[in-house]
């Protein structure tokens, strides 16, 4: 039985939301309507489009529990937002940044690139201490300016206790930056509860949006510590006064949006986020965890499969990584994709990342397909 918002092909099992998600039906419709309006009327409805842009900021504010829509910037992607932080802060030679050794390149490259300024990147082995959080804390010293980490690790599904990390950082006046791309849309994520200074995510994974549009949250005091690295008409305070001389920077997070907005992406992401908000993140998280519990249990009981994701203590995610005891990962991955089980080859094995609308029956079908894979 299909969820009405996900009319995926009947022979397809989609377990790849940690990479690129399918669009809900409402998003397809929103894009078609926007295209139709554009073709017939050009930009005659631009005031409506600006209202949609405002609405998306409010939707994203609600989704991450930001204090105000003014704290939300609409950015191209996670990497852009991370670069805004890396190149916005005023570094001193001898400063260090603490992260993990499991980060996606987006949350490693911007920080590594600061080596030219004498900034050291310290990468914690998350399994080197009693808890992953303790492993991060062990690398912090009085020269640590920022701690940056993914809330959920892409190649293992390990979910960190970001409230505990946020508390630690606040006590030591260390800036806290969260790559939340594997959290937002999958699990409840609250920028205030975890005391994030910066948090960012793309819309095309668990939020069901298009590629090319992401969210960048900045806490007001942290935002004012970032110098701007991009400039253009859209980030001025008096945006539509094109004779703006002298001009002032936009007081809100909009200062990080230097030029014209991605209006097509805005219409699409707004539709996708509306599904998350209507369904409710509490319900989505609960359904996702039911699916993940079932998936992990089936893998653990399977004589030929071995779970490579850490067993979740209290904190669960939507990612499970496993391997077959007799079939090499690349061969199993190729077979699954041929059989239309859409998944990923990540970390130590095959990554399944279902969402709330996937059914237990699809998990059973995927595992039955694995059983038919020629060794």
Buried (B, 14 or more C-beta within 10 A) or exposed (E): EEBEBBEBEEEEBBBBBBBEBBBBBBBBEBBEEBEEBBEEEEEEBEEEBBEBBEBBBBBBBBBBBBEEBBBBBBBBBBBBBBBBBBBBBEBEEEBBBBBBEBBBEBBBBBBBBBEEEEBBBBBBBBEEBEBBBBBBBBBBEEEBBBBBBBBBBBBBBBBBBBEBBBEBBEEEEBBBBBBBBBBBBBBBBBBEEBBBBBBBBBBBBBBBBBBBBBBBBBBBEBBEBBEBEBEEBBBBBEBEEEEEEEBEEBEBBBBBBBEEBBBBBBBBBBBBBBBBBEBEBEEBBEBBBEBBEBBBEBBEEBEBBBBBBBEBEEBBBBBBBBBBEEBEBEEBBEBBBEBBBBBBBBBBBBBBBBBBBBBEEBBEBBBEBBEEBEE
